[in-house]
Each structure stands twice: as structure tokens, then as C-alpha cells.
Amino acid sequence: MTIRILLADDHSVVRQGLKMFLGLDPDLEVVGEAQNGEEAVRLAHQLLPDVVLMDLLMPVMDGITAIGKIRTELPDVEVIALTSVLEDASVVGAVRAGAIGYLLKDTQDEELRRAIKAAAQGQVQLSPQAAARLMREMRQPEAPEPLTEREQEVLVLLARGRANKEIARDLSIGEKTVKTHVSNILSKLGVQSRTQAALHAVRVGLVPADQLSDH
């Protein structure tokens, strides 16, 4: 099944380059291009891509605001922040808004393709450096609702970077059931993304930090 991608970047040269090399992979298809955050939100609604590659510094509406809108309005669309800045505020802002991954523009081709495929599966993608920054900056949810035992099991596997299909197999439950558990976990913890839920799992001691995205 082809993964449908929306590119959001205000530099047409960057979009053309991404489109060209992503097009070399038969599993990936660029279905649209946006040159600012507002256009990205509009096209995400129109095209319903699997993954949005989102630049953070854009005119009209910045990437972090656009990530928040897309994740709130279209929870099935995953967003990877693709940027040239690794500042704490940007990493934290993007993940708090709901990005599932955070990559720098100097990421190798192969690594980017792998990250897109993992994001489409709902796998948390965090480099150790980004995870360390996030652990420091992300605030604990205010008295989150307690999770059921099954939800805790799902959360542990999710934090270890497992895709829904793998979680379903490990726990001998249906993939649809996993999706329901994941959305219940996010709403109980008051977070927007699986990445934030994974960080919560580390913080409360369910998963050691070195097992985050432990694929």
C-alpha cells in the first residue's frame, strides 16, 4: 500500500528535491505541496495524506501552529517536523503540537524514507538527543486519568516503537482494538500524539528511557 505524503515548505527547491527522491521509492507518493502552514492545513483536509512533512519556519502560518491544527482536526494524519533548527523550543513546540517525529533537513535520504514509513505505521521516532530535550521540557499532564491494565500494556509497546499491527500481534487483539486503546490513552493523558504518550511512559517509569523507540 502506497504511503501518501504532503510536503509543506516555503522553498520550492526543497519541495522539488524531496519530491524527486521520495518518488524513487515505489512505496511513497507525494500527493500535494504547500508553501505555508495555512495551505498545509487546507490541503491535508482535501487530500487526507498518511504523513505530512512539515517545515517549521514558514510565512502566513508557522509549522508548529499547522501541526496543532492538523492533529486536532485530522487525528489519523501523522506529521513529521522537518527543519533546519534543533532548538529546544522548536522540538518541544512541534511535539507538544502533535508531531510524531522530528528530523533535521540534513537527514540522509534513506533515514528520511524509513522515518516516513515508520510514522505511517504510527511508530514513535525520536532521536536520543530529541528525547533528552523533551524529557526536560515537557510538563507532566495535570493528574491524568488512570489507565486500565490493558491500556498500560499498549502504552509500553507503543513507547518501545511498536506499530499498531505489532501491538495487536503481541497482545493477541485486533488492530482496530489497538487504535481504540491508543486514542483512549491519548485522551486520558491529555496529549496529542503517541510521542508525548511515550515520553509520559518513560517519566512514570513504565519504560526505561533507553528503550524509547527500541526497534
VOBA-1610 file (N, C-alpha, C; in pm, whole numbers, padded with zeros to 5 digits, always signed):
BEGIN
Met+00084-00120+00000Met+00000+00000+00000Met+00088+00126+00000Thr+00062+00215-00095Thr+00145+00335-00106Thr+00116+00433+00008Ile+00222+00494+00060Ile+00208+00596+00165Ile+00196+00732+00097Arg+00087+00802+00125Arg+00061+00931+00060Arg+00118+01044+00146Ile+00199+01129+00082Ile+00273+01232+00156Ile+00237+01371+00108Leu+00220+01463+00203Leu+00202+01605+00172Leu+00329+01677+00217Leu+00389+01756+00127Leu+00509+01833+00162Leu+00469+01976+00196Ala+00519+02029+00306Ala+00491+02169+00342Ala+00624+02239+00368Asp+00664+02326+00273Asp+00790+02401+00286Asp+00779+02524+00198Asp+00827+02639+00246Asp+00811+02760+00166Asp+00918+02774+00057His+01013+02681+00050His+01115+02687-00056His+01085+02583-00163Ser+01058+02629-00284Ser+01019+02534-00389Ser+01135+02438-00423Val+01260+02485-00408Val+01375+02398-00436Val+01375+02278-00340Val+01344+02305-00213Val+01339+02196-00113Val+01228+02099-00151Arg+01110+02153-00186Arg+00997+02066-00222Arg+01031+01980-00344Gln+01094+02043-00446Gln+01128+01968-00568Gln+01227+01855-00537Gly+01327+01888-00453Gly+01427+01786-00417Gly+01365+01669-00344Leu+01280+01702-00246Leu+01212+01596-00169Leu+01124+01511-00260Lys+01050+01579-00346Lys+00957+01509-00435Lys+01034+01412-00526Met+01149+01460-00574Met+01227+01378-00667Met+01278+01251-00599Phe+01340+01267-00480Phe+01398+01146-00424Phe+01296+01057-00355Leu+01186+01114-00302Leu+01081+01029-00245Leu+01012+00950-00356Gly+01006+01011-00476Gly+00943+00946-00591Gly+01018+00823-00638Leu+01145+00809-00596Leu+01224+00692-00636Leu+01181+00567-00560Asp+01107+00586-00451Asp+01063+00472-00369Asp+00919+00437-00407Pro+00897+00316-00459Pro+00762+00278-00504Pro+00657+00279-00393Asp+00702+00274-00266Asp+00607+00273-00153Asp+00558+00413-00116Leu+00624+00517-00171Leu+00592+00654-00130Leu+00539+00735-00248Glu+00440+00819-00221Glu+00384+00904-00327Glu+00356+01044-00270Val+00415+01146-00333Val+00387+01283-00291Val+00256+01325-00359Val+00153+01352-00278Val+00021+01384-00335Val-00008+01533-00337Gly+00075+01613-00267Gly+00049+01757-00267Gly+00165+01834-00209Glu+00168+01966-00240Glu+00273+02053-00188Glu+00210+02181-00136Ala+00257+02226-00020Ala+00207+02350+00038Ala+00326+02442+00064Gln+00305+02575+00046Gln+00418+02665+00071Gln+00405+02744+00200Asn+00298+02719+00276Asn+00289+02778+00411Asn+00196+02690+00496Gly+00192+02720+00625Gly+00115+02636+00717Gly-00034+02634+00687Glu-00087+02749+00648Glu-00230+02758+00620Glu-00268+02667+00503Glu-00185+02673+00398Glu-00210+02588+00281Glu-00195+02441+00318Ala-00100+02411+00407Ala-00079+02272+00451Ala-00205+02218+00518Val-00267+02299+00604Val-00388+02256+00674Val-00501+02233+00573Arg-00515+02327+00479Arg-00623+02315+00379Arg-00604+02189+00293Leu-00480+02168+00246Leu-00454+02052+00161Leu-00465+01920+00238Ala-00428+01922+00367Ala-00441+01800+00448Ala-00588+01758+00454His-00678+01856+00470His-00822+01826+00470His-00867+01772+00335Gln-00816+01832+00228Gln-00859+01793+00092Gln-00805+01656+00054Leu-00675+01633+00081Leu-00607+01515+00028Leu-00600+01398+00126Leu-00621+01425+00255Leu-00610+01322+00361Leu-00485+01234+00341Pro-00366+01295+00346Pro-00243+01216+00330Pro-00220+01127+00453Asp-00128+01032+00440Asp-00091+00950+00557Asp+00007+01026+00645Val+00100+01097+00578Val+00206+01168+00651Val+00227+01307+00591Val+00246+01407+00677Val+00283+01541+00631Val+00427+01567+00676Leu+00512+01610+00581Leu+00648+01655+00617Leu+00639+01806+00631Met+00657+01857+00751Met+00627+01997+00781Met+00751+02077+00819Asp+00782+02178+00739Asp+00885+02274+00778Asp+00827+02357+00893Leu+00912+02409+00981Leu+00859+02485+01094Leu+00855+02636+01069Leu+00954+02687+00996Leu+00960+02832+00973Leu+00900+02865+00838Met+00772+02904+00837Met+00702+02936+00711Met+00618+03061+00729Pro+00592+03134+00620Pro+00507+03252+00629Pro+00359+03217+00648Val+00276+03317+00669Val+00129+03306+00684Val+00090+03231+00812Met+00131+03103+00820Met+00109+03027+00944Met+00231+02937+00963Asp+00293+02941+01081Asp+00415+02862+01102Asp+00381+02714+01116Gly+00485+02630+01105Gly+00467+02486+01106Gly+00408+02432+01235Ile+00449+02488+01349Ile+00401+02434+01477Ile+00250+02456+01491Thr+00203+02576+01453Thr+00058+02603+01456Thr-00015+02508+01362Ala+00043+02487+01242Ala-00020+02399+01143Ala-00025+02254+01193Ile+00084+02210+01260Ile+00085+02073+01315Ile-00030+02058+01414Gly-00046+02156+01503Gly-00152+02151+01604Gly-00290+02140+01540Lys-00313+02220+01435Lys-00445+02219+01369Lys-00470+02085+01300Ile-00370+02035+01229Ile-00387+01908+01157Ile-00413+01794+01256Arg-00334+01789+01364Arg-00350+01679+01460Arg-00484+01686+01533Thr-00535+01808+01557Thr-00664+01822+01625Thr-00778+01787+01530Glu-00768+01837+01406Glu-00880+01821+01311Glu-00874+01689+01235Leu-00753+01635+01216Leu-00737+01510+01138Leu-00645+01414+01214Pro-00694+01354+01322Pro-00606+01274+01409Pro-00542+01153+01340Asp-00594+01111+01223Asp-00532+00996+01155Asp-00413+01035+01070Val-00391+01166+01051Val-00278+01212+00970Val-00157+01234+01062Glu-00048+01165+01035Glu+00074+01182+01117Glu+00159+01294+01057Val+00230+01368+01143Val+00312+01479+01095Val+00456+01462+01145Ile+00551+01477+01051Ile+00693+01479+01089Ile+00743+01622+01069Ala+00803+01678+01173Ala+00865+01810+01160Ala+00999+01790+01089Leu+01018+01862+00978Leu+01143+01854+00902Leu+01199+01995+00895Thr+01308+02019+00964Thr+01350+02157+00983Thr+01501+02169+00986Ser+01550+02292+00978Ser+01695+02311+00986Ser+01736+02354+01127Val+01639+02366+01219Val+01674+02412+01354Val+01653+02304+01460Leu+01753+02288+01546Leu+01736+02197+01660Leu+01745+02281+01786Glu+01640+02359+01809Glu+01633+02438+01933Glu+01532+02372+02023Asp+01556+02380+02153Asp+01463+02318+02247Asp+01319+02362+02222Ala+01301+02494+02201Ala+01165+02547+02186Ala+01096+02486+02064Ser+01173+02465+01955Ser+01113+02409+01833Ser+01079+02262+01852Val+01172+02187+01911Val+01148+02044+01933Val+01025+02026+02022Val+01026+02099+02132Val+00916+02085+02229Val+00785+02133+02168Gly+00790+02247+02100Gly+00668+02302+02037Gly+00608+02206+01937Ala+00694+02147+01851Ala+00644+02057+01747Ala+00583+01931+01808Val+00650+01875+01909Val+00599+01751+01969Val+00474+01779+02053Arg+00476+01893+02123Arg+00357+01928+02201Arg+00237+01950+02108Ala+00264+02002+01989Ala+00155+02024+01892Ala+00106+01893+01832Gly+00187+01786+01846Gly+00140+01655+01798Gly+00226+01587+01694Ala+00346+01640+01665Ala+00433+01574+01566Ala+00479+01438+01620Ile+00484+01339+01532Ile+00527+01206+01576Ile+00678+01190+01561Gly+00739+01277+01478Gly+00884+01269+01458Gly+00943+01408+01440Tyr+01074+01418+01457Tyr+01142+01547+01444Tyr+01275+01520+01375Leu+01286+01565+01249Leu+01408+01538+01172Leu+01470+01668+01123Leu+01602+01666+01110Leu+01671+01782+01055Leu+01684+01766+00904Lys+01695+01880+00834Lys+01699+01875+00688Lys+01825+01808+00634Asp+01927+01791+00718Asp+02047+01722+00668Asp+02038+01570+00689Thr+01917+01522+00725Thr+01894+01378+00741Thr+01924+01306+00609Gln+01986+01189+00618Gln+02016+01111+00497Gln+01886+01062+00432Asp+01890+01050+00297Asp+01773+01007+00220Asp+01708+00882+00279Glu+01792+00781+00302Glu+01740+00652+00347Glu+01672+00665+00484Glu+01732+00745+00569Glu+01677+00764+00705Glu+01542+00834+00698Leu+01530+00930+00607Leu+01403+01003+00593Leu+01294+00909+00542Arg+01330+00828+00442Arg+01229+00734+00390Arg+01184+00637+00499Arg+01281+00589+00578Arg+01248+00497+00687Arg+01156+00563+00789Ala+01186+00690+00821Ala+01106+00763+00921Ala+00963+00783+00871Ile+00947+00812+00741Ile+00813+00832+00685Ile+00732+00702+00696Lys+00797+00590+00661Lys+00726+00461+00667Lys+00689+00426+00811Ala+00781+00455+00903Ala+00754+00426+01045Ala+00639+00514+01096Ala+00640+00643+01057Ala+00535+00736+01101Ala+00399+00691+01049Ala+00396+00643+00924Ala+00269+00596+00865Ala+00214+00478+00944Gln+00304+00401+01007Gln+00262+00288+01092Gln+00229+00335+01234Gly+00249+00466+01259Gly+00224+00517+01394Gly+00338+00487+01491Gln+00459+00462+01437Gln+00572+00433+01526Gln+00639+00562+01571Val+00664+00571+01699Val+00729+00688+01757Val+00874+00693+01709Gln+00916+00806+01656Gln+01052+00823+01604Gln+01120+00938+01678Leu+01204+00906+01772Leu+01274+01012+01847Leu+01420+00980+01857Ser+01504+01073+01817Ser+01647+01051+01837Ser+01675+01069+01986Pro+01779+01004+02040Pro+01810+01019+02183Pro+01826+01166+02225Gln+01887+01249+02134Gln+01907+01391+02170Gln+01772+01461+02185Ala+01682+01435+02087Ala+01550+01499+02094Ala+01475+01449+02218Ala+01485+01320+02247Ala+01416+01263+02364Ala+01466+01329+02492Ala+01597+01348+02501Ala+01654+01409+02622Ala+01601+01552+02641Arg+01597+01629+02532Arg+01544+01766+02540Arg+01398+01764+02582Leu+01323+01670+02523Leu+01180+01666+02551Leu+01151+01627+02696Met+01228+01531+02745Met+01205+01486+02883Met+01223+01603+02980Arg+01319+01691+02943Arg+01349+01804+03031Arg+01238+01908+03026Glu+01181+01927+02906Glu+01092+02041+02885Glu+00943+02011+02895Met+00905+01886+02862Met+00762+01857+02857Met+00705+01851+02998Arg+00597+01922+03018Arg+00536+01920+03152Arg+00453+01793+03172Gln+00449+01749+03293Gln+00366+01634+03329Gln+00219+01671+03309Pro+00137+01582+03248Pro-00007+01613+03240Pro-00063+01635+03381Glu-00157+01726+03393Glu-00221+01750+03524Glu-00302+01627+03563Ala-00266+01562+03672Ala-00339+01445+03726Ala-00414+01368+03617Pro-00340+01293+03531Pro-00409+01221+03423Pro-00503+01114+03478Glu-00606+01083+03399Glu-00699+00976+03437Glu-00621+00845+03440Pro-00647+00757+03536Pro-00572+00631+03539Pro-00603+00544+03417Leu-00500+00474+03368Leu-00518+00384+03253Leu-00557+00246+03303Thr-00632+00172+03221Thr-00663+00033+03256Thr-00535-00050+03238Glu-00538-00172+03286Glu-00420-00259+03273Glu-00385-00280+03126Arg-00487-00302+03044Arg-00466-00325+02900Arg-00408-00201+02833Glu-00460-00084+02872Glu-00408+00041+02814Glu-00261+00060+02850Gln-00224+00020+02973Gln-00083+00030+03014Gln+00005-00062+02928Glu-00046-00182+02900Glu+00031-00276+02816Glu+00051-00216+02676Val-00055-00157+02623Val-00046-00094+02490Val+00053+00022+02494Leu+00047+00103+02599Leu+00136+00219+02612Leu+00282+00176+02616Val+00312+00070+02688Val+00451+00022+02698Val+00504-00017+02559Leu+00422-00091+02483Leu+00466-00134+02350Leu+00478-00016+02255Leu+00384+00077+02265Leu+00386+00198+02183Leu+00516+00277+02210Ala+00551+00290+02338Ala+00671+00367+02375Ala+00797+00298+02323Arg+00790+00166+02309Arg+00908+00093+02257Arg+00912+00098+02104Gly+00825+00179+02044Gly+00832+00199+01899Gly+00757+00096+01818Arg+00668+00021+01882Arg+00592-00080+01806Arg+00479-00014+01725Ala+00455-00067+01606Ala+00342-00022+01524Ala+00215-00091+01573Asn+00099-00036+01535Asn-00030-00094+01578Asn-00039-00242+01546Lys+00008-00279+01424Lys-00001-00419+01381Lys+00077-00510+01477Glu+00198-00462+01517Glu+00282-00542+01608Glu+00221-00549+01747Ile+00163-00438+01793Ile+00098-00438+01925Ile-00017-00538+01924Ala-00096-00536+01815Ala-00211-00628+01803Ala-00162-00772+01811Arg-00051-00799+01740Arg+00002-00937+01739Arg+00053-00975+01878Asp+00130-00886+01941Asp+00188-00917+02072Asp+00081-00943+02178Leu-00030-00868+02170Leu-00133-00879+02275Leu-00251-00967+02231Ser-00239-01025+02110Ser-00347-01110+02054Ser-00482-01039+02055Ile-00482-00915+02005Ile-00609-00841+01990Ile-00613-00782+01849Gly-00729-00733+01806Gly-00742-00679+01672Gly-00675-00542+01659Glu-00634-00509+01536Glu-00568-00380+01511Glu-00663-00263+01542Lys-00792-00284+01512Lys-00892-00178+01542Lys-00900-00153+01693Thr-00892-00262+01770Thr-00896-00251+01916Thr-00775-00172+01965Val-00658-00197+01904Val-00537-00123+01941Val-00559+00026+01918Lys-00614+00060+01800Lys-00640+00201+01768Lys-00731+00266+01872Thr-00832+00192+01915Thr-00924+00245+02017Thr-00849+00267+02148His-00767+00169+02187His-00689+00183+02311His-00598+00306+02302Val-00531+00324+02186Val-00438+00436+02171Val-00513+00568+02184Ser-00629+00581+02120Ser-00700+00710+02132Ser-00751+00733+02274Asn-00788+00624+02345Asn-00827+00639+02486Asn-00708+00684+02571Ile-00591+00626+02543Ile-00468+00661+02619Ile-00438+00810+02599Leu-00442+00856+02471Leu-00412+00997+02443Leu-00509+01088+02515Ser-00638+01054+02511Ser-00735+01147+02574Ser-00724+01141+02727Lys-00697+01024+02785Lys-00681+01017+02931Lys-00558+01094+02978Leu-00450+01088+02900Leu-00327+01158+02940Leu-00331+01306+02900Gly-00431+01342+02817Gly-00441+01481+02773Gly-00328+01521+02681Val-00285+01428+02593Val-00178+01459+02498Val-00228+01440+02354Gln-00151+01498+02258Gln-00195+01497+02118Gln-00131+01388+02033Ser-00023+01327+02083Ser+00046+01233+01995Ser+00102+01114+02072Arg+00131+01008+01995Arg+00191+00889+02053Arg+00327+00921+02114Thr+00397+01017+02053Thr+00530+01055+02104Thr+00519+01111+02245Gln+00420+01199+02267Gln+00401+01253+02402Gln+00361+01142+02499Ala+00278+01049+02453Ala+00237+00938+02540Ala+00360+00853+02577Ala+00450+00832+02480Ala+00571+00754+02505Ala+00659+00823+02610Leu+00671+00955+02600Leu+00751+01029+02698Leu+00690+01018+02837His+00556+01018+02843His+00487+01001+02971His+00523+00863+03031Ala+00524+00761+02944Ala+00554+00625+02990Ala+00694+00619+03053Val+00789+00692+02994Val+00925+00696+03050Val+00923+00769+03183Arg+00852+00882+03184Arg+00853+00967+03304Arg+00794+00895+03425Val+00689+00816+03402Val+00627+00749+03518Val+00690+00612+03546Gly+00797+00579+03469Gly+00872+00457+03499Gly+00819+00330+03436Leu+00725+00341+03341Leu+00674+00221+03274Leu+00779+00163+03179Val+00860+00252+03120Val+00960+00211+03021Val+01090+00286+03050Pro+01204+00217+03054Pro+01332+00290+03072Pro+01359+00379+02951Ala+01423+00493+02972Ala+01448+00590+02862Ala+01523+00526+02747Asp+01613+00432+02776Asp+01693+00375+02666Asp+01614+00275+02582Gln+01489+00249+02622Gln+01405+00160+02539Gln+01306+00237+02452Leu+01307+00370+02460Leu+01219+00451+02374Leu+01248+00417+02228Ser+01144+00395+02149Ser+01161+00361+02007Ser+01265+00251+01988Asp+01263+00151+02076Asp+01367+00049+02081Asp+01343-00056+01973His+01365-00018+01847His+01335-00111+01738His+01458-00183+01690
//
